[in-house]
């Protein structure tokens, strides 16, 4: 079964389909188009930029740096930002 994001930037599958690359999204296999940025993945999944925090390969990625392209094998984590003081 394939779950498709709004603009098909993220399809959860076991193996990358032709013309796509495999990453992990929240611990699950995911296929994205080559050239997909972290920002475009967040948008394709229907999240507002300020609505989620992001990490790639275990390192926090601030919104200002989400224009980075994802690479095959990257592990992406989306999480709810925590505020407080």
C-alpha positions in Angstrom: 0.0 0.0 0.0 1.3 3.4 -0.9 0.5 6.6 1.0 0.9 9.6 -1.2 1.5 13.2 0.0 -0.5 16.0 -1.5 1.9 16.6 -4.4 3.4 13.2 -4.5 6.7 14.4 -3.1 6.6 11.6 -0.5 5.3 8.1 -1.1 5.9 5.6 1.6 7.1 2.4 0.0 9.6 -0.4 0.7 11.8 0.3 -2.3 12.3 3.5 -4.3 10.3 3.5 -7.5 12.2 4.3 -10.7 13.0 8.0 -10.8 12.8 8.3 -7.0 15.2 7.9 -4.1 14.7 6.2 -0.8 14.8 8.0 2.5 13.3 7.3 6.0 10.6 9.5 7.2 9.7 9.2 10.9 11.4 5.8 10.9 9.5 4.5 7.9 10.7 3.9 4.3 9.7 6.7 2.0 10.4 7.5 -1.7 10.9 11.1 -2.8 11.9 12.7 -6.1 15.5 13.5 -6.6 16.1 17.2 -5.8 13.4 17.2 -3.1 14.3 19.7 -0.4 13.4 19.3 3.3 11.2 22.4 2.9 9.3 20.9 -0.1 8.8 17.6 1.8 7.4 19.4 4.8 5.0 21.3 2.5 4.0 18.2 0.5 3.0 16.5 3.7 0.7 19.4 4.4 2.6 21.0 7.3 3.0 24.7 7.8 6.7 25.6 8.0 6.3 26.7 11.6 4.1 23.8 12.5 6.9 21.2 12.7 10.4 20.9 13.8 12.8 18.9 11.6 15.9 16.8 12.0 18.0 15.0 9.3 20.3 12.2 10.2 19.9 13.0 13.9 20.8 16.7 13.6 18.2 19.5 14.1 17.6 21.6 11.0 16.2 25.1 11.6 13.5 26.4 9.2 16.1 28.8 7.7 18.1 25.8 6.5 15.3 23.6 5.1 16.2 24.5 1.5 18.8 21.7 1.7 18.3 18.8 -0.7 17.7 15.4 0.7 20.1 12.6 -0.3 19.4 8.9 -0.7 19.4 7.2 2.7 18.7 10.3 4.7 16.6 9.9 7.8 14.1 12.7 8.3 12.3 13.3 11.6 9.3 15.7 11.9 8.3 16.7 15.4 6.0 19.1 17.2 8.0 22.2 18.3 8.1 22.6 22.1 7.8 26.1 23.5 8.0 27.4 27.0 10.3 29.2 29.3 
